[in-house]
Amino acid sequence: MRLTFRYPVYPTKTQETTLLRWLDHLCELQNSARHDRIVALETEDRFVSLSDQQELLTAAREKYDDFREVPQDFQNHALRRNDKAFANFRQRCENGAAKKGFPRYKKRVRSLTWSLRKHNKIVRKKTEDTDKQTIRVRENPIRETAWKHNRLKVPKLGEVKIYMHRPLQGDPKEVTLVRKASGWYAHISCELPDTPKVEPTDAIAVDVGTTHYLTTSEGEKEDNPRWYRQAEGLLRKHSKDLSRKKLGSNHRKKQQHKLALHHERTVNRRKDFIGKLVYKLYHHKKNNVLVAENLNATNMVKNKHLSKSISDVSWATFFKWCADIAERDGLHFHQVDPKNTSQTCSSCGKKSPKKLSLAIRTFSCQFCDTTLDRDHNAALNILYRAAAALRGERWVATLYEARNKNEARDLDLQNATQLMLFDARTSPSL
């Protein structure tokens, strides 16, 4: 399991100037590697591999001083990013994706990455033959100090101040320096052993939306903060101020930095909310199973009336963080088919004969007279579908399940295939 730790770093003016110069070089290198692949394919009908470009890089480092100035590990990672972009493009073409996503020309590069290698270390350990033993350990990029800031070792740059607000865990694999509007950050990727999964005992399902961010199967709602809507007024002011600045002037660069900082703060607020919400659903409420819908947000944002609201809630990030935290802590996260979860009664399992529009927020069943909040009803259906799909596991929750089609037929259920929708009459609780 890979876990990435992010820490703020504080380079000096001289170090920042060097880093910016390296980023410009890596941008030119990545665009040059992209151009070579395109030209070779169009003129010679030849595929240029990653190893071919790494050989050209070695020859360029022997010939040019500006190539030797930048650490070779940074340049190799830039070539790997370019190779990964072309590999993903070919994969999308083979799969017949609607958007192929051809690798684009890079105007700027904001990160540089280097790998942490292993070296031999002699340790004193009493054995039958000798009291010394040689082991291979990975180099530690952090030098601890007695002061507030530790030191991060950057190749060919020296030590940079880093504020480690939380301890580093696992075996560090690689380090990435990222430049953002608010400053520089170090992303240290560490390898940790996989956490064994716990036994699923307490389950909860969520139905996401735009009016409320989500509704749980217990009927609790979480308000939607609408981060972008709140920041829209100040965003408009910054954009107007930017349009009035002269092109290429220092005032325009300062205003661009203000606008970028405003966007970054909005993103940080959204991520902070999502992270606390996922932690709350798992740990504060003491649930070890979380179930949600498998939504395709890419297609949903094509709705011109809801595209801004759907992009603002960032469902894809929420689902990804649910899966990541479940993997990190040994919990469970499942996604089910979202079809008709809002159109089906959670009590009798029958679908509404008339399709309910989004304006109708209360679900009223015409067959069993059940009246529920629309989102609460959908969350219950999501939970029942997951329980039916995972019926081999032990679920200590108020879940009921129809065992087979014969029992459903005896109870005069019209749709016997919808056995995922539970009824207390069919079987005892699991």
C-alpha positions, -999 to +999 in steps of 0.1 A: +000+000+000+013+034-009+007+064+013+018+100+005+027+126+031+026+162+022+047+188+040+054+225+034+089+234+024+106+268+026+135+272+001+157+303+002+156+329-026+186+313-042+172+278-040+138+289-053+155+306-083+174+273-090+142+253-087+123+275-111+151+272-136+150+235-133+112+235-138+116+254-171+142+229-183+120+200-175+091+216-193+113+220-224+125+184-221+090+170-218+078+190-248+109+179-268+103+143-260+066+147-271+077+163-303+102+136-312+076+109-308+052+128-331+078+135-358+091+099-357+056+085-361+046+109-389+078+109-410+094+075-404+063+056-391+085+045-362+077+042-325+101+059-300+103+041-267+113+053-233+146+036-234+155+053-267+148+088-252+168+079-221+198+071-243+194+104-261+193+121-227+226+104-216+242+117-248+228+152-243+242+153-207+277+145-220+275+173-246+256+202-230+262+220-197+226+230-191+216+193-191+243+184-167+232+211-143+198+194-137+198+161-118+194+132-141+167+116-119+144+147-125+149+143-162+141+106-162+109+112-143+099+138-169+104+113-197+084+087-177+055+111-174+056+117-212+057+079-218+028+074-195+007+100-213+013+083-246+006+048-231-027+060-217-036+076-250-030+043-269-050+024-242-080+048-247-078+044-284-078+005-281-108+007-257-127+030-281-132+058-257-151+089-269-123+112-258-089+099-268-069+126-249-038+131-271-008+143-250-008+181-250+019+207-252+029+218-217+031+255-210+047+249-176+057+221-152+050+226-115+066+195-100+099+176-100+104+141-087+133+119-077+135+083-065+152+073-032+177+045-038+190+018-015+225+016-002+246-009+019+247-003+056+269-022+081+252-029+114+265-046+144+245-077+152+258-106+171+256-139+151+274-172+152+300-162+126+305-124+130+292-094+149+287-074+117+260-077+091+254-058+058+219-048+050+204-027+022+184+003+034+168+031+016+183+065+021+164+089+044+155+122+026+149+139+060+176+151+084+160+158+118+171+188+138+164+202+172+146+232+157+111+237+144+121+228+108+139+197+097+159+195+065+150+179+032+179+167+010+174+177-026+199+164-052+224+191-064+205+217-043+214+209-008+191+209+023+158+227+022+137+236+053+107+214+058+080+215+084+070+180+094+037+184+112+032+146+114+057+118+116+067+099+084+056+063+083+068+033+062+096+030+036+099+062+016+101+055-022+102+089-039+099+126-033+081+152-054+085+189-050+054+208-060+050+245-066+016+260-058+003+295-054+006+293-016+042+280-017+063+248-021+053+214-009+070+181-006+051+149-014+069+119+001+055+086-011+060+057+013+054+020+011+034+005+040+022-031+046-014-037+036-039-035+065-061-066+069-098-061+064-120-061+095-152-082+097-181-062+083-205-056+112-219-021+110-230-008+076-242+026+064-252+038+029-252+073+015-271+090-013-253+120-026-270+151-040-267+188-047-294+201-023-278+182+005-244+169+001-255+134+012-282+116+031-275+085+051-296+053+054-303+064+090-320+096+077-293+121+087-285+148+062-252+167+056-256+202+043-239+212+011-214+241+018-213+251-019-177+263-018-175+276-054-208+295-051-195+312-019-162+321-036-179+333-069-183+369-059-146+374-050-136+354-080-154+378-102-137+407-086-102+392-091-110+383-127-121+418-135-090+432-119-068+409-139-085+419-172-076+456-165-038+449-160-014+454-188-001+423-205+034+413-193+035+438-164+044+430-128+009+441-116-006+415-139+016+388-125+007+398-089-030+397-098-026+363-115-011+351-082-041+365-062-065+347-086-046+314-083-044+317-045-082+322-044-088+291-065-064+271-043-082+282-011-115+271-025-101+237-034-085+233+001-119+241+017-136+214-004-109+188+004-110+196+041-148+191+042-146+159+023-118+144+044-136+152+077-169+139+063-154+106+053-136+102+086-169+110+104-188+084+085-163+057+092-148+064+127-171+089+145-202+069+137-182+036+142-192+021+108-168-003+091-188-006+058-198+024+036-219+019+005-225+045-022-237+047-058-214+041-087-221+074-105-205+085-137-200+122-130-184+128-164-217+122-181-237+140-154-219+173-159-232+175-195-265+188-180-262+225-186-285+233-157-267+212-130-231+211-143-217+238-120-234+223-089-222+188-098-187+200-103-188+219-070-197+189-049-169+168-064-185+134-060-155+116-077-132+130-050-155+119-023-158+083-036-120+081-042-113+092-006-138+067+008-120+039-010-085+052+000-094+056+037-111+021+037-079+006+022-057+024+047-077+015+078-088-020+067-125-010+063-150-017+035-163+005+007-187-007-019-205+009-049-238-004-064-258+003-095-276+036-091-305+026-115-339+034-100-327+038-064-349+069-062-378+054-081-383+022-060-399+018-026-376+006+001-404-011+019-423-032-007-397-031-035-421-019-062-411+007-087-432+039-090-454+037-121-447+074-128-411+087-130-404+112-102-388+144-113-360+160-093-385+187-080-404+160-060-384+155-028-408+131-010-414+095-021-449+083-016-455+046-025-489+039-041-488+002-032-479+002+006-486+039+014-450+044+026-440+080+027-403+089+030-378+115+021-367+109-014-329+108-006-335+087+026-355+061+005-327+060-021-300+055+007-320+025+021-322+010-014-285+014-018-278-004+015-302-032+006-286-037-028-251-040-012-264-064+014-279-086-013-247-086-033-226-095-003-250-120+013-222-144+020-208-120+046-221-115+081-240-082+085-251-073+120-276-047+109-314-044+105-313-061+070-339-086+057-335-106+026-358-127+003-340-161+000-354-173-033-380-166-060-404-192-047-408-173-014-413-140-033-440-157-055-458-171-024-459-135-010-475-123-043-446-101-052-449-091-089-412-086-095-395-116-080-361-107-095-359-076-072-349-097-042-324-071-032-352-050-018-359-065+016-391-072+035-394-083+071-420-109+061-397-130+039-370-141+063-355-134+097-328-107+101-293-116+092 
